[in-house]
Amino acid sequence: MTTQVSRSVSPKRSVQKSTPSFRQRFGDWAITFLKYGALIVLALSFLLPLYWMVTSAVKNDPQTYSIPPVWIPIPFFPENFVNAWTSYNFNLFAFNSIFRYALPVTVGATLSSALAAYGFSRVRWPGRDVVFYLCIATMMIPPQVTLVPLFIIFKDLGWVNSYKPLVIPAYFGAPYFIFLLRQFFRTIPDELSEAARIDGANELVIFWQIMLPLIRSALVVVALFTFINVWNEYLQPLIYLNRLELYPLALGIENMRRTIFQVGGTRLAYPYLMSVSTIIVVPILILFFFAQRTFIEGISVTGIKG
């Protein structure tokens, strides 16, 4: 007697996605609203000083000191930009900031930091890691500690009232940028440099022709950070530069403010200060606008490998 086993096959049930309830949808909407509302408030808080600077640059004295404040100047005075820039020697100050200070420091800090980072990451030599850790340890020394000793050294060298103490140290690398570029170099496969060595290339050729093009985005990050820091630097030029013809833009604005208030309050004093400040901010905004893609790429990639 044969036993037949019958198998019952249950029909497949169609999987249906459960629709969220009204309470769930309302909760998601509320979270999204609060998130974007907080972002908008923070964005406005960051943009408000910039807006006040630009609008104050095209005001006159009554509008500037009016209470309640005038948020939209009517009428506005765009000639304040030209008058403020030409009332003091800001063409010379801009030349000093760009060609005697910012560009040399940016080039020197970027290339020297890249070269040092290449030596710490791609070249094997005794004590490499120890020297790297000592280099990073210098970041923990506050700049106020070395301020007076460096001034004495540069004074004995006869470098005061020149751009040498501001520019030459940049050609010895910056520890923070050395760390960033070292992490970026470590993401590049060793096979590239090994293949170049087999072909007879030395370390400088490998560094200049192979590695630097591969870390372009990281170099842009270092260059932008350096340029912005130097462009806004006030303390170091104040210490080493005492002659008016050597002033960069930061000291030029301070000299303009001090001269105005020493005279006793020149007409359009505050709008003139805001006009020059607006002109000085514009190059940084333009530079970041054109380099933002490479800048963001370098920030996102730099340091992903420990």
VENTABEL-V631533 format. One record per backbone hydrogen bond with DSSP energy under -1.0 kcal/mol. CO is the residue of the C=O (numbers start at 1). NH is the residue of the N-H. Records with the same first field share a line. If there is no record, write none. Layout:
CO->NH ; NH
This chain:
21->25
22->26
23->27
24->28
25->29
26->30
27->31
28->32
29->33
30->34
31->35
32->36
33->37
34->38
35->39
36->40
37->41
38->42
39->43
40->44
41->45
42->46
43->47
44->48
47->51
48->52
49->53
50->54
51->55
52->56
53->57
56->59
58->77
60->64
61->65
77->80
78->81
79->83
80->84
81->85
82->86
83->87
85->90
88->90
89->93
90->94
91->95
92->96
93->97
94->98
95->99
97->102
98->103
101->105
102->106
103->107
104->108
105->109
106->110
107->111
108->112
109->113
110->114
111->115
112->116
113->117
114->118
115->119
116->120
117->121
118->122
125->128
127->131
128->132
129->133
130->134
131->135
132->136
133->137
134->138
136->139
137->140
138->141
142->145
146->150
147->151
148->152
149->153
150->154
151->155
152->156
153->157
154->159
163->167
164->168
167->170
168->171
169->172
170->173
174->178
175->179
176->180
177->181
178->182
179->183
180->184
181->185
182->186
184->187
185->188
190->194
191->195
192->196
193->197
194->198
195->199
196->201
197->200
202->206
203->207
204->208
205->209
206->210 ; 211
207->212
211->215
215->219
216->220
217->221
218->222
219->223
220->224
221->225
222->226
223->227
224->228
225->229
226->230
227->231
228->232
234->238
235->239
236->240
237->241
240->161
243->246
244->247
248->252
249->253
250->254
251->255
252->256
253->257
254->258
255->259
256->260
257->261
258->262
259->263
260->264 ; 265
266->269
268->272
269->273
270->274
271->275
272->276
273->277
274->278
275->279
276->280
277->281
278->282
281->285
282->286
283->287
284->288
285->289
286->290
287->291
291->295
292->296
293->297
294->298
295->299
296->300
297->301
298->302
301->304
